[in-house]
Amino acid sequence: MTIAAALDELSAVLGDALTRSKSDLDLHGRSESYLPDLPPDAVAYPDSTEQVAQIVQICARHGCPVTAWGTGTSLEGQSQALHGGLCVDFTRMNRVLQVNQADMDVRVQPGVTREALNEELRATGLFFPVDPGANASLGGMASTRASGTTAVRYGTMRDNVLGLEVVLADGRVIRTGTRARKSSAGYDLTGLFVGAEGTLGLITELTLRLHGQPEAVTSAVCGFATIHDAVATVIDTIQIGIPMARIEFVDTETVCAVNTFSHTNLPEMPHLLIEFHGSDSAVAEQAESFGAVVAEHGGEGFQWAARAEDRKALWTMRHNAYYAILASRPGCRSIVTDVCVPISNLARAVEETIEDLKENNVSGPILGHVGDGNFHAILMFDPADQAEAARAKAAAERMVSRALDLGGTATGEHGIGIGKLDYMEREHGESWQIMGDIKSALDPQGLLNPGKTVPARR
């Protein structure tokens, strides 16, 4: 029982759908994270559930690790082959299988990206709202329980996945959930696999909840003298019940980087970016109410974007903020970490993080989905400067510790992977061991994405 034996058998079965070329291995060893590259021994490109099941059965017989691959952003190293073995790339499983317009749901294969799905849905009057920024694959988004800019109104992947088809570690194929909008029949297995990061099974099909395209959409950006004023505006907006579709925060460092990268001219101060969805009258009323809250907190430079092209430019600027920040220090790498706290503790968490970064001489622009209490720090360091890298890593650890002290979580959407394993026991206590027991029950050999998310085998 060896990886080599598994790959020899897979090669005979898959032919050209299995590759061991260096370029493919290198590509599937990389991620957007700060972690070192960890290439697999081979990459498979299945095109059906049956083929995935066959692949997993062969790997199970030979004890070969299996790591699923979506688009590879993997900010905590989820898709890297920590123990080598086979990487299963779902790029070729990219079909929209069935659109149920009347029931507002859709069946898709895992390699379909969110942008491709919404392009397919354009003529139906429906859309899929979860927007993590990157044009991620829907299977990967489910595996990491992704969210993003629209979660404040439409929820995360947890709220928008109705059912799954999953290949288990022994090659069995199961279906979870139904197309019904609610059920009290047994355990919520769909919820178990959403966010499991490929450690319990390989997702080969998803049934997703869709939403009606809003009649009217308007976006805006406004600046604030202080971060406290910006965050207080978010808290007040949520507490008085203004139904936002998006509300995003960017700090001054982020604004400076974005201005240079995207050729914008936002004032160099903290900003909120907001969007409303609804009817013409509802959007106008929401915008007016939000404007009053902004005025109470000294907001300025209000710029509205009602035209589709202006809105697209605004959110493209926000989604490109990470690349803008990296471009501000060529040659540097970053620890892109996120935490999530109760909304009442958001201002404290952000302000203490910024003060911590200043005190410890760490460059770390802050931005995020503050409507959910979720924010990100992009902690920059020169890979050749070990002292700077150590300061950035220590700052990330304190950021997580602070969030846990405030009743929050180590990650709101980036997931655990390798990078945040050390915080799981503190956040979950004995429940983390229960997660490990579930992993052992479903994957007794420990072959599916080993070394990630759950504790080491007892």
C-alpha positions in Angstrom: 0.0 0.0 0.0 1.8 3.1 -1.3 1.1 6.4 -3.0 3.1 5.1 -6.0 1.0 2.0 -6.4 -2.2 4.1 -6.2 -0.9 6.5 -8.9 0.0 3.6 -11.2 -3.5 2.2 -10.9 -5.0 5.6 -11.3 -2.9 6.3 -14.4 -4.3 3.1 -16.1 -7.8 4.1 -15.3 -7.7 7.9 -15.9 -5.2 8.2 -18.8 -4.6 11.8 -19.6 -6.9 12.9 -16.8 -4.1 12.1 -14.4 -0.9 14.2 -14.6 2.4 14.2 -12.8 4.0 17.1 -14.7 6.1 19.5 -12.6 4.1 22.5 -13.8 0.8 21.0 -12.7 2.3 19.8 -9.4 3.8 23.2 -8.7 0.5 25.0 -9.5 -1.4 22.8 -7.1 1.1 23.3 -4.4 0.6 27.0 -4.2 -2.0 29.1 -2.6 -2.6 32.8 -1.6 -1.4 32.0 1.9 1.9 32.8 3.5 2.5 29.1 4.0 5.2 27.3 2.0 4.4 25.5 -1.3 3.4 21.9 -0.8 2.9 20.1 -4.1 1.0 16.8 -4.4 2.4 13.7 -6.1 -0.2 13.8 -8.9 -3.3 15.7 -10.0 -6.5 14.1 -11.3 -9.1 15.9 -13.4 -12.4 13.9 -13.0 -15.4 14.8 -15.1 -18.2 12.9 -13.2 -19.2 11.7 -9.8 -18.6 8.1 -10.8 -15.0 8.9 -11.7 -14.5 10.7 -8.4 -15.9 7.6 -6.6 -13.5 5.3 -8.5 -10.6 7.6 -7.7 -11.3 7.6 -4.0 -11.8 3.8 -3.9 -8.4 3.3 -5.5 -6.7 5.7 -3.1 -8.4 4.0 -0.1 -7.1 0.6 -1.2 -3.5 2.0 -1.3 -3.6 4.4 1.6 -3.0 7.4 -0.7 -4.0 10.9 0.7 -6.6 12.8 -1.3 -6.9 16.6 -1.3 -9.7 18.4 -3.2 -8.9 21.5 -5.3 -11.3 24.3 -6.3 -9.6 27.5 -7.4 -6.8 27.4 -4.9 -7.0 30.6 -3.0 -6.9 28.7 0.2 -5.9 31.4 2.6 -5.1 29.0 5.5 -3.5 26.2 3.3 -6.6 24.1 3.0 -5.9 22.9 -0.5 -2.2 22.2 -0.1 -1.0 18.5 0.0 0.5 18.4 3.4 1.3 14.7 3.1 1.6 14.5 -0.7 -0.7 12.0 -2.5 -3.3 12.9 -5.0 -4.9 16.3 -5.7 -8.4 16.1 -7.2 -9.0 19.2 -9.3 -12.7 19.8 -10.1 -12.2 22.2 -12.9 -13.8 19.9 -15.5 -16.9 19.3 -13.4 -18.2 22.7 -14.3 -21.8 22.3 -15.5 -25.0 23.9 -14.3 -27.2 20.9 -14.2 -30.7 22.2 -13.5 -32.3 25.6 -12.9 -35.6 25.4 -11.0 -36.9 28.9 -11.6 -40.2 28.5 -9.9 -38.6 27.0 -6.7 -35.6 29.4 -6.8 -32.9 26.8 -6.6 -30.2 25.3 -8.9 -28.1 22.1 -9.1 -24.5 22.6 -10.1 -21.3 20.7 -10.2 -18.5 21.8 -7.8 -16.3 23.4 -10.5 -18.9 26.0 -11.5 -17.7 29.5 -10.4 -20.0 32.0 -8.8 -19.6 34.4 -11.8 -20.3 31.6 -14.3 -23.5 30.7 -12.4 -24.8 34.2 -12.3 -24.1 34.6 -16.0 -26.2 31.5 -16.6 -29.0 32.9 -14.5 -29.2 36.3 -16.1 -32.3 35.7 -18.1 -34.2 34.1 -15.2 -34.5 37.1 -12.9 -32.6 35.1 -10.2 -29.0 35.3 -8.9 -26.7 33.6 -6.4 -25.7 36.2 -3.9 -22.7 34.9 -1.9 -19.7 37.0 -3.0 -16.3 36.3 -1.4 -14.6 38.6 -3.8 -12.6 36.1 -5.8 -14.4 34.2 -8.7 -14.3 31.1 -6.6 -15.7 27.7 -7.4 -18.9 26.8 -5.6 -17.6 23.5 -4.3 -14.7 25.3 -2.7 -17.0 28.0 -1.3 -19.1 25.3 0.3 -16.1 23.5 1.7 -14.8 26.6 3.4 -18.3 27.9 4.4 -17.4 31.1 2.5 -19.3 34.4 2.8 -18.2 37.8 1.7 -19.6 41.3 1.0 -23.3 40.3 0.7 -23.6 38.1 3.8 -25.1 40.8 5.9 -28.3 40.5 3.9 -28.2 37.1 2.1 -26.2 35.0 4.5 -23.2 32.7 4.0 -22.8 29.4 2.2 -24.3 27.7 5.2 -27.5 29.6 4.6 -27.6 29.0 0.8 -26.7 25.3 0.4 -29.8 23.2 0.4 -28.2 19.8 -0.4 -25.1 18.1 -1.5 -23.8 15.0 -3.3 -20.7 13.8 -1.6 -18.2 11.0 -2.2 -17.1 9.5 1.1 -13.6 8.2 2.0 -14.5 4.6 1.1 -16.0 5.7 -2.3 -19.7 5.6 -1.3 -21.8 8.3 -2.8 -24.4 10.0 -0.6 -26.9 12.8 -1.0 -27.8 15.2 1.8 -30.7 17.5 2.2 -33.6 18.0 -0.2 -35.0 20.9 -2.3 -37.6 21.6 0.4 -37.1 24.8 2.3 -37.2 23.1 5.6 -37.0 19.7 7.2 -36.9 18.1 10.6 -35.9 14.6 9.3 -32.7 13.5 11.0 -29.3 15.0 11.3 -28.3 18.0 9.3 -25.6 16.3 7.2 -25.5 19.1 4.7 -24.4 21.4 7.4 -21.8 18.9 8.5 -20.1 18.9 5.1 -20.4 22.7 4.5 -17.2 24.0 6.1 -15.5 20.6 6.6 -12.7 21.7 4.2 -12.7 18.4 2.3 -11.8 16.4 5.4 -15.0 14.3 5.5 -15.8 13.8 1.8 -15.5 15.2 -1.7 -18.4 17.4 -2.8 -19.5 16.4 -6.4 -22.8 18.3 -6.6 -24.6 21.2 -4.9 -28.2 22.3 -4.7 -28.2 26.1 -4.0 -30.8 28.6 -2.9 -31.3 31.4 -5.4 -32.7 34.9 -4.8 -34.6 37.4 -7.0 -32.6 40.0 -8.7 -33.5 43.3 -7.0 -35.6 45.9 -8.8 -33.2 48.7 -7.8 -29.6 48.7 -6.5 -27.7 51.7 -5.3 -24.2 51.9 -3.8 -22.3 54.6 -1.9 -19.0 55.4 -0.4 -18.4 57.9 2.5 -15.4 58.9 4.6 -15.0 59.4 8.4 -12.5 61.2 10.5 -11.8 58.2 12.7 -12.2 54.5 12.6 -14.4 54.7 15.7 -16.9 56.9 13.8 -17.0 54.6 10.8 -17.6 51.5 13.0 -20.1 53.3 15.2 -22.1 54.1 12.0 -22.2 50.4 11.1 -23.4 49.4 14.6 -26.1 52.0 14.6 -27.2 51.1 11.1 -27.7 47.5 12.1 -29.4 48.2 15.4 -32.0 50.4 13.9 -32.7 47.8 11.2 -31.7 49.4 7.9 -31.6 46.4 5.5 -28.2 46.7 3.9 -27.1 44.4 1.1 -23.4 45.2 1.7 -21.5 47.3 4.2 -17.8 47.2 4.0 -15.0 49.0 5.9 -11.6 50.1 4.6 -9.0 51.9 6.7 -6.7 54.8 5.6 -3.8 52.5 4.6 -6.1 50.5 2.4 -7.5 53.7 0.8 -4.0 54.9 0.0 -3.1 51.6 -1.6 -6.4 51.4 -3.6 -6.0 55.0 -4.9 -2.6 54.1 -6.3 -3.6 50.7 -7.7 -7.0 51.6 -9.1 -6.4 55.2 -10.0 -9.1 56.5 -7.7 -9.1 59.7 -5.6 -10.8 58.8 -2.3 -9.8 61.1 0.6 -7.1 59.4 2.7 -9.3 58.5 5.6 -11.4 55.5 6.8 -14.3 54.8 4.5 -17.5 52.7 4.4 -18.8 51.2 1.2 -22.5 50.4 1.2 -25.2 48.9 -1.1 -29.0 48.7 -0.9 -31.3 46.3 -2.8 -35.0 46.6 -3.2 -37.7 48.5 -5.0 -37.0 52.1 -6.1 -38.9 53.5 -3.1 -37.4 51.1 -0.6 -33.9 51.8 -1.8 -34.5 55.6 -1.6 -35.9 55.3 1.9 -33.0 53.1 3.1 -30.4 55.5 1.6 -32.0 58.5 3.3 -32.1 56.7 6.7 -28.4 55.6 6.3 -27.5 59.2 5.3 -28.9 60.5 8.6 -26.8 57.9 10.6 -23.7 58.9 8.7 -24.3 62.6 9.4 -24.7 61.9 13.1 -21.1 60.4 13.1 -19.5 63.1 11.0 -19.3 61.2 7.7 -18.4 63.2 4.7 -17.7 63.0 0.9 -20.8 60.9 0.2 -20.7 59.6 -3.4 -23.7 57.6 -4.7 -23.3 55.1 -7.6 -26.7 54.2 -9.1 -25.5 53.3 -12.6 -24.4 49.6 -13.0 -21.0 50.6 -14.4 -20.3 52.9 -11.4 -21.4 50.2 -8.9 -19.2 47.6 -10.7 -16.2 50.0 -10.5 -16.8 50.6 -6.8 -16.9 46.9 -5.8 -14.1 45.9 -8.2 -12.0 48.5 -6.3 -13.0 46.8 -3.0 -12.3 43.3 -4.3 -8.9 44.4 -5.6 -7.9 45.9 -2.3 -5.8 42.8 -1.4 -3.8 43.1 -4.6 -3.5 46.9 -4.2 -2.0 46.4 -0.7 0.5 43.8 -2.0 1.5 46.1 -4.8 2.2 48.9 -2.3 5.2 46.9 -1.1 6.6 45.0 -4.0 8.4 41.7 -3.1 6.6 41.4 0.3 4.3 38.6 1.4 1.4 38.8 3.7 -0.5 36.9 6.4 -4.1 37.5 5.4 -6.0 36.8 8.6 -9.6 37.4 9.6 -11.6 37.2 12.8 -15.3 37.8 13.6 -16.7 39.2 16.8 -20.2 40.2 18.2 -21.2 43.4 16.6 -21.2 45.2 20.0 -17.4 44.5 20.3 -16.5 45.3 16.7 -15.2 48.9 17.4 -13.1 47.7 20.3 -11.6 44.8 18.3 -10.7 47.0 15.3 -9.2 49.8 17.4 -7.2 47.5 19.7 -5.9 45.7 16.6 -4.7 48.9 15.0 -3.1 50.1 18.2 -1.3 46.7 18.5 0.0 46.9 15.0 1.4 50.4 15.6 3.0 49.4 18.9 4.7 46.4 17.3 5.8 48.1 14.0 3.7 45.8 11.8 2.2 47.1 8.5 -1.4 45.7 8.5 -4.1 47.5 6.5 -7.6 46.6 7.9 -10.7 46.0 5.9 -13.7 43.8 6.0 -17.4 42.8 6.1 -18.1 44.8 9.2 -21.9 44.3 8.9 -21.2 40.8 10.2 -18.5 41.8 12.8 -16.0 40.2 10.4 -12.8 42.1 9.5 -9.4 41.2 7.9 -5.9 42.4 8.5 -3.3 42.0 5.7 -0.1 41.8 7.7 2.8 42.6 5.4 6.4 41.3 5.8 9.6 41.0 3.8 10.2 37.2 3.5 14.0 37.9 3.8 13.5 39.7 7.1 12.9 37.0 9.7 12.3 39.5 12.5 9.6 41.3 10.5 8.0 38.0 9.6 8.0 37.0 13.3 6.3 40.3 14.3 3.6 39.8 11.7 2.9 36.2 12.8 2.8 37.3 16.5 0.4 40.1 15.6 -1.9 37.6 13.9 -1.9 35.4 16.9 -2.8 38.3 19.2 -5.6 39.4 16.8 -7.2 35.9 17.1 -6.7 35.8 20.9 -8.4 39.2 21.2 -11.3 38.0 19.1 -11.8 35.0 21.3 -11.6 37.1 24.5 -14.4 39.2 23.0 -16.7 36.2 22.4 -15.8 35.9 18.8 -14.2 33.3 16.5 -10.7 32.7 15.1 -12.1 33.0 11.5 -15.3 34.3 10.1 -14.7 33.0 6.5 -11.1 32.1 5.7 -11.4 28.7 7.5 -8.9 26.7 9.5 -6.8 24.5 7.2 -3.3 24.4 8.6 -2.9 28.0 9.6 -5.4 28.2 12.4 -5.3 24.7 13.9 -3.7 26.0 17.1 -6.7 28.1 18.0 -9.4 25.4 17.6 -9.1 23.8 21.1 -9.3 27.2 22.8 -12.4 28.2 20.8 -14.2 24.8 20.9 -12.9 23.0 23.9 -13.9 19.3 24.0 -16.2 19.9 20.9 -13.0 20.0 18.8 -12.3 16.4 19.9 -15.8 15.5 18.8 -15.0 16.9 15.4 -12.0 14.6 15.3 -14.2 11.6 16.3 -16.6 12.4 13.4 -13.6 12.6 11.1 -12.4 9.2 12.3 -15.9 7.7 11.9 -16.2 8.8 8.3 -12.5 8.6 7.3 -10.9 5.9 9.5 -7.7 5.9 7.5 -7.4 9.7 7.7 -6.8 10.0 3.9 -9.1 13.0 3.1 -7.1 16.3 3.4 -5.1 15.0 6.3 -3.6 17.3 8.9 -6.2 20.0 8.4 -9.1 21.4 10.5 -9.4 18.6 13.1 -7.1 17.4 15.9 -4.5 14.8 15.2 -5.8 11.2 15.4 -5.9 9.8 18.9 
